[in-house]
Amino acid sequence: MYPDVKAFSEENSKNAGFTLVEILAVLVVLGILTTITVPTVLWIIENSREDVFML
């Protein structure tokens, strides 16, 4: 009724996991997004604090 798990894992073991290039590409994209978002969020927080004191 259920497929043979051992046969399935042996067939796909050659293609399992990620390559080093793929992992590095993801890390580069995350670094770029972090570089853009962190200063923006800090700027928004700073402006919101200044706006509260102006009331």
C-alpha positions as CSV (number, residue, x, y, z in Angstrom):
1,M,0.0,0.0,0.0
2,Y,2.8,2.5,0.9
3,P,5.8,3.0,-1.3
4,D,9.1,1.5,-0.3
5,V,10.9,4.3,1.7
6,K,14.3,2.7,1.3
7,A,14.1,2.5,-2.5
8,F,12.8,6.1,-2.6
9,S,15.6,7.5,-0.5
10,E,18.3,5.6,-2.5
11,E,17.0,7.0,-5.8
12,N,17.1,10.6,-4.6
13,S,20.2,10.5,-2.4
14,K,22.3,11.8,-5.2
15,N,20.2,15.0,-5.5
16,A,19.5,15.5,-1.8
17,G,20.5,18.7,-0.1
18,F,21.8,22.1,-1.4
19,T,25.0,22.9,-3.1
20,L,27.5,25.4,-1.6
21,V,26.7,27.9,-4.4
22,E,23.0,27.8,-3.6
23,I,23.6,28.4,0.1
24,L,26.0,31.3,-0.6
25,A,23.5,32.8,-3.0
26,V,20.8,32.7,-0.3
27,L,23.2,34.3,2.2
28,V,24.1,37.1,-0.2
29,V,20.4,37.8,-0.8
30,L,19.7,37.8,3.0
31,G,22.7,40.1,3.5
32,I,21.4,42.6,0.9
33,L,17.9,42.6,2.4
34,T,19.3,43.1,5.9
35,T,21.4,46.0,4.7
36,I,18.3,47.7,3.3
37,T,15.8,46.9,6.0
38,V,17.7,47.4,9.3
39,P,18.5,51.1,8.7
40,T,15.0,51.7,7.5
41,V,13.4,50.2,10.5
42,L,15.8,52.1,12.8
43,W,14.9,55.4,11.0
44,I,11.2,54.7,11.4
45,I,11.6,54.0,15.1
46,E,13.6,57.2,15.6
47,N,11.1,59.3,13.7
48,S,8.2,57.8,15.7
49,R,9.9,58.6,19.0
50,E,10.5,62.2,17.8
51,D,6.9,62.5,16.7
52,V,5.6,61.4,20.2
53,F,7.6,64.1,21.9
54,M,6.3,66.8,19.5
55,L,2.7,66.3,20.7
